[in-house]
Amino acid sequence: MTYAIFLLLFLVPPIVVLAWWQRRRITRTWMVGVAAVMGLAVVYTGPWDHFIIEQGVWSYPPGRIIGPTIGKVPIEEYGFFLLQVTFTGLVLLTLSGRAPRSSSGQSNEGR
């Protein structure tokens, strides 16, 4: 199984289900927050992965990745960073309960 297929099988379906389930609670603020964490994940983890691959701590066997890399890091690994942050953000949104209501009955979410 390739890394890309693994991601498609094990991360994309729960993301789709949680995104559909939480579709009314996904706000612009939530999306900006998730995008910011994605940026942090790429900026921090990309160089870290490059270093440990270069040092031989781990590797990606030929035939298990699509091929293109950024430095020594396969693009699937960057996809993992983005998908994992999305999944974690959706889990947090799901577990955080309902948004508080203002006295007018309007949701305060996204304000």
C-alpha positions, 0 to 999 in steps of 0.5 A: 500500500502506498502512503497516499492510499493509506491517507485516503483510506484512514484520514480522508473518510473520518475528515469527510464524516466529521466535516459533514457532521459539524458543517454548521459549526465550521466558521471562518474563525475555525478555518483560519485557526486550522490554517494557522496550525497547518502553517505551523505544522509544515514550517516546524515538522517539514525541516524536522522530517528532512533532518531525520530522513537525512540522518537515516532515522527513518526512510520511505521505501521505493514504491511506497510514495508517489515520488515527488519530495520537498527536500527529502520529505515526500509530498504525502508527508506534507499531506499528512501534516495538513490532513492530521491538523484538519482531523484534529481540529474537527475532533476538537470542534466535535468534543467542544460542545455547543457554542454559547448563545447570546441573550438575543438567541444568536450564536456568538461563534465566529464573532 
